[in-house]
Amino acid sequence: MEANIRWILVTAVAPVAWGANYYVTREFLPADRPLWGAALRALPAGLILLALGRRLPRGAWWWRSAVLGLLNTGVFFVLLYVASQLLATSVASTVMAASPLAMILIAWALVAERPARAHLVGALVGLGGVGLMVLGRAGAVSPAGLAASMAAMLVSSFGYVLAGRWRDGADVLASTSWQLIAGGLVLLPVAAVAEGAPPVPALAELLAFGYVAVVATALAFVAWFAGLRHLPAGTVGLVGLLNPMTGVLLGTAVAGEELGPVQAGGLLLVLVGVLLGRPRAAGRRAERPRPGAPVEGVAAVETVEGGARRGAGRGAGGAFRARRRG
């Protein structure tokens, strides 16, 4: 029991860090530098994880890392940065918390795999909660911010479908480091052309960049993977609920955002939907994470028990089932 509590506390570092990341990005990072913001998050974090894993790609993983890095890191981090800047912290964290639920439907369309009934119900309930969270706000919600969130879900969903097929030949820590580095390297020249020279941050911005790269990315991913190795996937999914709760708490208590009864009901529906859609541990204690960089949703990485198994949670939080091909 004491060991479980210890690993739960370690795992909780990730969703709390991701939930706070929305607030840090919105309040302290430059709003007009999403490309540099994403690059300066991905590349340092990838180098830190590479130093920990001490493994370079082999064979097909050179080009696989480039493709997955572009989707799961490059494009996704840019869209997440834009959404964090344009949406209130409480809204951004709640919308992105429902991304694993949206991915159930997206992956169903992409790979024609019908989700389990409980997962489908969870997706509909959670997305209904997002609608209440958005429509229940007193002020206007940025359409561009919502579009960025929806696009982030689409891009990362496609990336996780590929990651599920390319899971062989790499452990999850090494694969994540390669994707972060590849995505960061792709972003560097694009940012230089589109946004000019890199920002020269003041002390507050420098600390914020350090937070998103070291704490909300490198440290959070290591903590999350450690939890997946030592705890049942269902337990990890419950711990992941700290993500939207942290974002909402910071948004309302620190940023002064309003959380009315309709929004509170929407948040509750999202949490219920995520509970319905979380992976089931099936009575076994430990599950092994598949390769793929985590999405900052409620449960972030694919999990398997000795390979792909039907009915297992998968992709961005175990929301839909995997089908082995070939």
KEKE-3310 file (N, C-alpha, C; in steps of 0.2 Angstrom, whole numbers, plus 5000, padded with zeros to 4 digits):
npx = (5004:5010:5019:5011:5005:5016:5020:5008:5009:5020:5016:5006:5013:5014:5000:4997:5007:5004:4991:4994:5002:4994:4990:5003:5008:4998:4999:5012:5021:5026:5013:5013:5022:5021:5027:5041:5039:5034:5045:5055:5051:5050:5063:5073:5067:5067:5081:5085:5077:5083:5096:5093:5088:5098:5099:5099:5089:5086:5087:5071:5066:5072:5066:5053:5052:5054:5042:5032:5037:5034:5020:5015:5023:5028:5018:5007:5011:5012:4999:4993:4999:4994:4980:4981:4984:4974:4962:4953:4961:4954:4944:4953:4960:4949:4944:4954:4956:4946:4951:4956:4943:4937:4946:4942:4931:4937:4947:4939:4934:4945:4952:4942:4938:4927:4923:4922:4907:4905:4916:4912:4900:4906:4913:4903:4897:4907:4911:4899:4899:4910:4904:4895:4903:4910:4899:4893:4900:4901:4907:4913:4919:4935:4934:4945:4953:4946:4946:4959:4961:4953:4959:4971:4967:4964:4976:4985:4978:4979:4992:4994:4987:4997:5008:5003:5004:5017:5024:5035:5052:5057:5058:5047:5052:5063:5058:5049:5059:5065:5055:5052:5064:5065:5053:5056:5068:5062:5054:5062:5069:5057:5051:5061:5060:5046:5043:5054:5069:5074:5064:5070:5070:5063:5066:5055:5049:5059:5060:5047:5048:5058:5050:5039:5047:5056:5049:5035:5036:5048:5051:5037:5034:5042:5038:5025:5027:5033:5023:5014:5021:5021:5008:4991:4982:4970:4970:4980:4973:4963:4971:4975:4965:4968:4973:4963:4957:4967:4970:4957:4957:4968:4964:4952:4955:4967:4969:4957:4946:4929:4918:4904:4888:4883:4895:4902:4895:4897:4911:4910:4903:4913:4923:4916:4914:4927:4931:4922:4928:4941:4956:4954:4961:4959:4961:4975:4991:5001:5005:5012:5019:5016:5026:5026:5023:5016:5000:4993:4982:4969:4973:4988:4996:4998:4993:4998:4997:5010:5009:4998:4981:4964:4951:4959:4964:4969:4979:4982:4977:4970:4958:4952:4951:4964:4969:4978:4988:4993)
npy = (4994:5006:5008:5009:5021:5030:5029:5034:5047:5051:5049:5059:5071:5073:5076:5087:5096:5097:5103:5115:5120:5127:5139:5145:5146:5155:5166:5170:5168:5174:5180:5180:5171:5157:5147:5148:5146:5133:5126:5129:5122:5109:5104:5106:5098:5085:5083:5081:5070:5061:5061:5054:5042:5037:5032:5030:5032:5018:5010:5010:5019:5031:5038:5037:5043:5056:5058:5056:5065:5077:5077:5073:5081:5094:5100:5098:5104:5117:5121:5118:5128:5140:5138:5138:5152:5159:5154:5155:5149:5139:5134:5130:5119:5111:5108:5101:5091:5083:5077:5064:5057:5063:5057:5044:5044:5049:5040:5029:5033:5034:5021:5012:5005:5000:5007:5001:5000:5007:5016:5023:5029:5037:5046:5053:5059:5066:5075:5082:5089:5097:5106:5112:5118:5128:5135:5140:5150:5167:5177:5180:5165:5162:5158:5155:5149:5138:5131:5129:5119:5109:5105:5101:5090:5082:5081:5075:5063:5056:5055:5046:5034:5031:5029:5018:5008:5008:5002:4994:4990:5000:5008:5017:5029:5032:5033:5044:5054:5055:5059:5072:5079:5078:5085:5097:5101:5102:5113:5124:5131:5135:5143:5153:5159:5162:5170:5177:5182:5172:5174:5186:5183:5190:5189:5183:5177:5168:5159:5154:5148:5138:5131:5125:5117:5109:5105:5103:5095:5086:5081:5078:5069:5058:5055:5051:5040:5032:5030:5022:5011:5005:5006:5001:5004:5009:5016:5025:5033:5038:5047:5055:5064:5075:5084:5093:5098:5105:5115:5122:5126:5134:5144:5149:5153:5159:5167:5173:5169:5166:5154:5147:5139:5132:5130:5123:5111:5107:5104:5093:5084:5081:5075:5064:5057:5055:5046:5035:5032:5028:5017:4999:4990:4976:4968:4965:4970:4978:4987:4989:5004:5009:5015:5032:5050:5058:5064:5080:5076:5067:5054:5048:5040:5026:5009:4992:4975:4965:4966:4970:4970:4966:4977:4983:4999:5012:5024:5041:5040:5028:5027:5020:5005:4994:4988:4975:4975:4967)
npz = (5000:5004:4995:4983:4986:4986:4972:4966:4970:4964:4950:4950:4948:4934:4928:4936:4933:4919:4919:4925:4916:4906:4912:4915:4902:4896:4905:4906:4895:4878:4868:4854:4849:4845:4838:4841:4855:4856:4850:4859:4870:4866:4861:4872:4882:4875:4873:4887:4890:4881:4886:4898:4893:4884:4871:4854:4839:4828:4812:4804:4814:4813:4802:4806:4819:4814:4808:4818:4827:4821:4820:4834:4842:4836:4827:4836:4849:4845:4842:4854:4862:4856:4859:4873:4874:4869:4875:4890:4905:4913:4904:4893:4899:4902:4890:4883:4892:4888:4876:4875:4874:4863:4854:4854:4845:4833:4830:4828:4816:4808:4809:4808:4819:4831:4846:4863:4872:4884:4883:4872:4877:4887:4879:4873:4884:4890:4880:4879:4891:4888:4879:4888:4896:4888:4882:4894:4899:4904:4896:4879:4870:4862:4845:4837:4847:4851:4839:4837:4848:4844:4832:4837:4843:4832:4825:4835:4837:4825:4825:4835:4831:4821:4829:4837:4827:4825:4835:4838:4842:4850:4866:4877:4883:4876:4863:4865:4868:4855:4847:4852:4850:4836:4833:4838:4831:4818:4820:4823:4811:4804:4814:4814:4801:4801:4813:4815:4824:4839:4854:4867:4882:4897:4915:4921:4910:4906:4917:4915:4902:4906:4915:4907:4898:4906:4918:4914:4903:4901:4915:4918:4909:4912:4925:4922:4914:4923:4933:4924:4923:4936:4941:4940:4924:4926:4938:4935:4926:4934:4942:4933:4932:4939:4930:4923:4934:4941:4931:4931:4944:4945:4936:4941:4954:4954:4942:4942:4934:4930:4937:4934:4938:4927:4920:4930:4930:4918:4919:4928:4920:4910:4918:4923:4910:4907:4917:4913:4901:4904:4904:4907:4920:4921:4932:4933:4939:4933:4918:4902:4895:4878:4864:4861:4862:4876:4876:4883:4891:4900:4902:4896:4888:4877:4883:4886:4889:4887:4873:4859:4864:4862:4867:4876:4884:4873:4865:4869:4882:4883:4877:4866:4857:4851:4835:4829:4815:4800)
capx = (5000:5014:5023:5006:5004:5022:5019:5003:5011:5025:5012:5002:5017:5012:4994:4997:5011:5001:4986:4997:5005:4990:4991:5009:5008:4994:5001:5019:5024:5023:5007:5014:5028:5019:5032:5047:5037:5034:5052:5059:5048:5051:5070:5077:5065:5069:5088:5085:5075:5088:5102:5091:5087:5104:5097:5098:5085:5089:5083:5065:5064:5074:5060:5047:5053:5053:5035:5028:5039:5030:5013:5014:5026:5029:5011:5003:5013:5010:4992:4992:5001:4989:4974:4982:4984:4967:4956:4954:4964:4949:4941:4958:4961:4944:4943:4960:4955:4941:4954:4955:4936:4936:4950:4938:4927:4942:4951:4934:4933:4952:4954:4936:4937:4921:4925:4918:4901:4907:4920:4908:4896:4910:4915:4897:4895:4913:4910:4893:4902:4914:4899:4892:4909:4911:4893:4891:4904:4898:4910:4914:4925:4938:4933:4951:4956:4943:4948:4966:4960:4950:4965:4976:4965:4964:4983:4988:4974:4982:4999:4993:4986:5003:5012:5001:5006:5025:5027:5040:5059:5059:5054:5043:5056:5068:5054:5047:5064:5067:5050:5053:5070:5063:5048:5060:5072:5058:5051:5067:5069:5051:5050:5065:5057:5040:5043:5061:5074:5070:5063:5074:5065:5064:5067:5048:5048:5064:5057:5041:5051:5061:5045:5036:5052:5059:5044:5028:5037:5053:5049:5030:5033:5046:5033:5019:5029:5034:5016:5011:5025:5020:5001:4986:4981:4964:4973:4983:4968:4960:4976:4975:4959:4971:4975:4958:4956:4973:4969:4951:4958:4972:4960:4947:4958:4973:4968:4951:4941:4922:4916:4897:4885:4883:4902:4904:4891:4901:4917:4908:4902:4920:4926:4912:4916:4934:4930:4919:4933:4948:4958:4953:4967:4957:4964:4982:4994:5006:5004:5018:5017:5018:5029:5022:5023:5009:4995:4992:4975:4968:4978:4991:5000:4995:4996:4997:5000:5013:5007:4991:4975:4958:4948:4963:4964:4974:4980:4980:4973:4966:4951:4949:4954:4969:4968:4984:4987:4999)
capy = (5000:5012:5008:5012:5028:5033:5029:5038:5054:5052:5050:5065:5076:5074:5080:5094:5100:5099:5107:5122:5123:5131:5145:5147:5149:5161:5172:5172:5167:5179:5177:5181:5167:5150:5142:5148:5143:5125:5123:5130:5117:5102:5103:5105:5092:5080:5082:5079:5063:5057:5059:5049:5035:5035:5027:5033:5028:5013:5008:5014:5024:5038:5042:5036:5048:5063:5059:5056:5071:5082:5077:5073:5087:5100:5103:5098:5109:5124:5121:5119:5135:5144:5137:5141:5159:5162:5152:5155:5143:5134:5132:5126:5113:5106:5106:5097:5085:5078:5075:5056:5055:5064:5053:5038:5045:5051:5034:5025:5035:5033:5014:5008:5001:5002:5007:4998:5004:5012:5021:5028:5033:5042:5051:5058:5063:5071:5081:5086:5093:5103:5110:5116:5122:5133:5139:5142:5156:5174:5181:5176:5161:5163:5153:5152:5145:5132:5128:5126:5114:5104:5103:5098:5083:5078:5079:5070:5057:5053:5053:5040:5029:5028:5026:5011:5003:5008:5002:4989:4992:5006:5009:5023:5035:5033:5035:5051:5059:5056:5063:5079:5082:5079:5090:5104:5103:5105:5120:5129:5135:5137:5149:5158:5162:5165:5174:5181:5180:5169:5179:5187:5183:5193:5184:5179:5173:5163:5154:5151:5143:5133:5127:5121:5112:5104:5102:5101:5091:5081:5078:5076:5062:5053:5053:5048:5033:5028:5028:5017:5004:5003:5006:4999:5009:5013:5020:5031:5037:5042:5052:5060:5069:5081:5089:5098:5101:5110:5120:5125:5129:5140:5149:5153:5155:5164:5171:5177:5167:5164:5147:5147:5133:5128:5127:5117:5105:5104:5100:5087:5079:5079:5070:5057:5054:5052:5040:5030:5030:5026:5010:4995:4986:4969:4964:4964:4976:4983:4987:4993:5009:5009:5021:5038:5055:5059:5070:5083:5075:5064:5048:5051:5035:5019:5004:4986:4969:4960:4967:4973:4965:4969:4979:4987:5006:5014:5031:5047:5039:5022:5028:5016:4999:4993:4982:4973:4973:4964)
capz = (5000:5004:4988:4978:4987:4983:4965:4964:4971:4958:4944:4950:4946:4927:4927:4939:4929:4913:4921:4927:4910:4902:4915:4914:4895:4895:4909:4906:4888:4873:4864:4847:4847:4846:4835:4846:4861:4855:4849:4866:4875:4864:4860:4878:4885:4871:4875:4894:4890:4878:4891:4903:4890:4881:4865:4847:4834:4824:4806:4802:4819:4811:4799:4811:4824:4811:4806:4824:4830:4817:4822:4841:4845:4832:4826:4842:4854:4842:4843:4861:4864:4853:4863:4879:4874:4867:4879:4898:4908:4915:4897:4889:4902:4902:4883:4881:4896:4884:4870:4874:4872:4856:4850:4853:4839:4828:4829:4825:4809:4805:4808:4808:4825:4835:4853:4868:4873:4890:4880:4868:4881:4890:4875:4872:4890:4891:4875:4881:4896:4885:4877:4893:4899:4883:4882:4900:4900:4903:4890:4873:4870:4856:4840:4835:4852:4851:4833:4839:4852:4839:4827:4841:4844:4826:4824:4839:4836:4819:4827:4840:4826:4818:4835:4838:4822:4824:4842:4839:4842:4854:4872:4877:4885:4870:4857:4866:4867:4848:4844:4855:4847:4829:4832:4840:4825:4813:4822:4823:4805:4803:4818:4812:4795:4802:4818:4816:4829:4845:4860:4872:4888:4904:4920:4922:4904:4906:4921:4912:4897:4910:4918:4902:4895:4911:4922:4911:4898:4903:4921:4918:4905:4916:4931:4920:4912:4930:4935:4920:4925:4943:4944:4935:4920:4928:4943:4932:4923:4940:4944:4927:4933:4942:4925:4922:4941:4942:4927:4933:4951:4944:4932:4945:4961:4953:4936:4943:4930:4933:4936:4936:4939:4921:4919:4935:4928:4912:4921:4931:4915:4907:4923:4922:4904:4907:4921:4909:4895:4906:4903:4913:4922:4921:4938:4933:4942:4929:4911:4900:4890:4871:4862:4859:4866:4879:4875:4889:4892:4907:4903:4890:4884:4876:4888:4884:4893:4883:4866:4858:4866:4861:4873:4880:4882:4869:4862:4873:4888:4883:4875:4861:4856:4846:4831:4826:4808:4797)
cpx = (5004:5017:5018:5005:5010:5022:5014:5005:5016:5021:5008:5006:5015:5006:4994:5001:5008:4995:4989:5000:5001:4990:4997:5010:5004:4996:5008:5023:5021:5018:5008:5020:5026:5024:5038:5045:5036:5041:5056:5056:5050:5059:5074:5074:5067:5077:5089:5083:5080:5094:5100:5091:5094:5103:5096:5093:5089:5084:5077:5063:5067:5069:5054:5047:5052:5045:5031:5030:5035:5023:5012:5018:5026:5022:5007:5005:5012:5003:4990:4994:4996:4982:4975:4982:4978:4961:4958:4957:4959:4946:4947:4959:4956:4943:4948:4959:4951:4944:4954:4948:4935:4940:4946:4934:4931:4945:4946:4934:4940:4953:4948:4935:4932:4924:4920:4912:4902:4911:4916:4903:4900:4912:4909:4896:4901:4912:4904:4895:4906:4910:4896:4897:4910:4905:4890:4895:4900:4900:4911:4920:4928:4937:4940:4955:4953:4945:4955:4966:4958:4955:4970:4974:4965:4971:4986:4984:4977:4989:4999:4991:4992:5008:5010:5003:5014:5028:5033:5047:5061:5055:5051:5047:5060:5064:5051:5053:5066:5061:5050:5059:5068:5059:5052:5064:5068:5056:5056:5068:5063:5049:5055:5063:5051:5039:5049:5065:5070:5069:5068:5070:5068:5065:5061:5047:5053:5062:5051:5043:5054:5055:5041:5041:5054:5053:5038:5030:5042:5051:5042:5030:5037:5041:5027:5021:5030:5028:5013:5015:5023:5013:4997:4984:4975:4966:4976:4978:4964:4965:4976:4970:4962:4973:4969:4957:4961:4971:4963:4953:4963:4968:4956:4950:4963:4972:4961:4945:4934:4920:4909:4894:4885:4890:4904:4901:4895:4907:4916:4907:4908:4923:4923:4914:4923:4934:4927:4924:4940:4949:4956:4959:4966:4961:4971:4985:4997:5004:5010:5016:5020:5022:5024:5022:5016:5006:4994:4984:4975:4973:4981:4995:4996:4998:4994:4999:5003:5011:5000:4986:4969:4954:4952:4963:4970:4974:4977:4975:4969:4959:4948:4954:4959:4967:4975:4983:4994:5001)
cpy = (5006:5013:5011:5019:5032:5034:5034:5046:5056:5054:5056:5071:5078:5078:5086:5098:5102:5104:5114:5125:5128:5138:5148:5150:5155:5167:5175:5172:5172:5176:5177:5176:5160:5145:5142:5145:5136:5123:5124:5125:5110:5100:5102:5099:5085:5078:5079:5071:5058:5056:5054:5042:5033:5030:5031:5029:5023:5011:5013:5019:5030:5042:5042:5042:5055:5064:5060:5063:5077:5083:5078:5078:5093:5103:5104:5103:5116:5125:5122:5125:5140:5144:5139:5148:5162:5160:5153:5148:5137:5131:5127:5120:5108:5103:5100:5090:5080:5076:5068:5054:5057:5060:5046:5038:5046:5044:5029:5027:5033:5025:5009:5003:5003:5002:5003:5003:5009:5017:5026:5032:5039:5047:5056:5062:5068:5077:5085:5091:5098:5108:5115:5121:5129:5138:5142:5148:5163:5178:5176:5171:5161:5157:5150:5148:5138:5128:5125:5119:5108:5101:5099:5090:5079:5076:5074:5063:5053:5051:5047:5034:5026:5026:5019:5006:5002:5007:4997:4992:4998:5006:5016:5029:5037:5036:5042:5056:5060:5060:5071:5082:5083:5085:5097:5106:5105:5112:5125:5134:5138:5144:5154:5162:5166:5170:5178:5178:5177:5175:5180:5188:5187:5187:5179:5174:5167:5157:5150:5146:5137:5128:5122:5116:5107:5101:5099:5096:5085:5078:5075:5069:5057:5051:5049:5041:5029:5026:5022:5010:5001:5003:5003:5005:5013:5018:5026:5036:5041:5048:5057:5065:5075:5086:5094:5102:5106:5116:5125:5129:5135:5146:5153:5156:5160:5169:5175:5175:5165:5157:5146:5140:5128:5125:5122:5111:5102:5101:5094:5082:5076:5074:5064:5054:5051:5046:5034:5027:5028:5019:5006:4990:4978:4965:4963:4971:4981:4982:4991:4998:5008:5015:5026:5043:5056:5065:5073:5082:5071:5058:5048:5046:5029:5014:4997:4981:4964:4960:4969:4968:4969:4971:4983:4995:5008:5022:5036:5045:5032:5022:5023:5010:4998:4987:4981:4972:4970:4957)
cpz = (5000:4998:4983:4980:4985:4976:4962:4965:4966:4952:4944:4948:4938:4926:4930:4935:4922:4914:4922:4920:4906:4905:4914:4907:4894:4899:4908:4899:4883:4869:4857:4845:4848:4844:4839:4853:4861:4854:4856:4871:4873:4864:4867:4882:4882:4873:4882:4894:4886:4882:4896:4899:4886:4875:4859:4843:4830:4818:4805:4807:4817:4807:4803:4816:4821:4810:4813:4828:4827:4820:4830:4845:4842:4831:4833:4847:4851:4844:4850:4864:4862:4857:4870:4880:4873:4871:4887:4900:4910:4909:4894:4892:4902:4895:4881:4886:4892:4878:4869:4872:4865:4851:4849:4846:4833:4826:4826:4818:4805:4804:4808:4813:4830:4842:4857:4870:4879:4887:4876:4872:4885:4886:4874:4878:4891:4886:4876:4886:4894:4883:4882:4896:4895:4883:4888:4902:4899:4897:4884:4873:4863:4851:4838:4840:4852:4844:4834:4843:4848:4835:4831:4842:4838:4824:4828:4839:4830:4821:4831:4836:4823:4824:4837:4834:4822:4831:4843:4839:4846:4861:4872:4878:4879:4864:4858:4865:4859:4845:4846:4851:4840:4828:4833:4834:4819:4814:4821:4817:4803:4807:4816:4806:4797:4807:4820:4822:4836:4850:4865:4879:4894:4909:4921:4916:4904:4911:4919:4907:4901:4912:4912:4899:4900:4915:4919:4905:4900:4910:4921:4914:4909:4922:4928:4918:4918:4933:4931:4921:4931:4945:4938:4931:4923:4934:4940:4929:4928:4942:4939:4928:4936:4937:4924:4929:4942:4937:4929:4940:4949:4940:4936:4951:4960:4948:4937:4938:4933:4932:4938:4936:4933:4919:4924:4933:4922:4914:4924:4926:4911:4912:4923:4916:4904:4911:4917:4904:4897:4905:4909:4914:4921:4926:4938:4935:4937:4922:4908:4894:4883:4869:4859:4864:4869:4877:4882:4890:4899:4908:4896:4886:4883:4881:4885:4889:4888:4876:4866:4860:4865:4867:4878:4879:4878:4867:4867:4878:4888:4881:4870:4860:4850:4842:4828:4819:4805:4800)
residu = (MET:GLU:ALA:ASN:ILE:ARG:TRP:ILE:LEU:VAL:THR:ALA:VAL:ALA:PRO:VAL:ALA:TRP:GLY:ALA:ASN:TYR:TYR:VAL:THR:ARG:GLU:PHE:LEU:PRO:ALA:ASP:ARG:PRO:LEU:TRP:GLY:ALA:ALA:LEU:ARG:ALA:LEU:PRO:ALA:GLY:LEU:ILE:LEU:LEU:ALA:LEU:GLY:ARG:ARG:LEU:PRO:ARG:GLY:ALA:TRP:TRP:TRP:ARG:SER:ALA:VAL:LEU:GLY:LEU:LEU:ASN:THR:GLY:VAL:PHE:PHE:VAL:LEU:LEU:TYR:VAL:ALA:SER:GLN:LEU:LEU:ALA:THR:SER:VAL:ALA:SER:THR:VAL:MET:ALA:ALA:SER:PRO:LEU:ALA:MET:ILE:LEU:ILE:ALA:TRP:ALA:LEU:VAL:ALA:GLU:ARG:PRO:ALA:ARG:ALA:HIS:LEU:VAL:GLY:ALA:LEU:VAL:GLY:LEU:GLY:GLY:VAL:GLY:LEU:MET:VAL:LEU:GLY:ARG:ALA:GLY:ALA:VAL:SER:PRO:ALA:GLY:LEU:ALA:ALA:SER:MET:ALA:ALA:MET:LEU:VAL:SER:SER:PHE:GLY:TYR:VAL:LEU:ALA:GLY:ARG:TRP:ARG:ASP:GLY:ALA:ASP:VAL:LEU:ALA:SER:THR:SER:TRP:GLN:LEU:ILE:ALA:GLY:GLY:LEU:VAL:LEU:LEU:PRO:VAL:ALA:ALA:VAL:ALA:GLU:GLY:ALA:PRO:PRO:VAL:PRO:ALA:LEU:ALA:GLU:LEU:LEU:ALA:PHE:GLY:TYR:VAL:ALA:VAL:VAL:ALA:THR:ALA:LEU:ALA:PHE:VAL:ALA:TRP:PHE:ALA:GLY:LEU:ARG:HIS:LEU:PRO:ALA:GLY:THR:VAL:GLY:LEU:VAL:GLY:LEU:LEU:ASN:PRO:MET:THR:GLY:VAL:LEU:LEU:GLY:THR:ALA:VAL:ALA:GLY:GLU:GLU:LEU:GLY:PRO:VAL:GLN:ALA:GLY:GLY:LEU:LEU:LEU:VAL:LEU:VAL:GLY:VAL:LEU:LEU:GLY:ARG:PRO:ARG:ALA:ALA:GLY:ARG:ARG:ALA:GLU:ARG:PRO:ARG:PRO:GLY:ALA:PRO:VAL:GLU:GLY:VAL:ALA:ALA:VAL:GLU:THR:VAL:GLU:GLY:GLY:ALA:ARG:ARG:GLY:ALA:GLY:ARG:GLY:ALA:GLY:GLY:ALA:PHE:ARG:ALA:ARG:ARG:ARG:GLY)
# end
